[in-house]
Amino acid sequence: MEPWHIHRDNPHIIPTEYFTVSYYLTEPIPGAAKGELIKDEYGEARLFESPVAAINFASEKLQQIL
């Protein structure tokens, strides 16, 4: 899970930070590429408003994949 900062002209508009989530289907190897980033319907990184929302979505998506 990684923070994804959003530049806003007005810093009082929140959120200014979203989260992304990636997953691995096999055990990651040290130094290997990052996991598979969960993307939206446009092929862009799917942004979540909280780490909990990101993890919950990833958990549900992986249950469908596996």
Helices and strands as residue ranges (DSSP letters): E 2-5, E 17-20, E 22-23, E 36-37, H 51-65
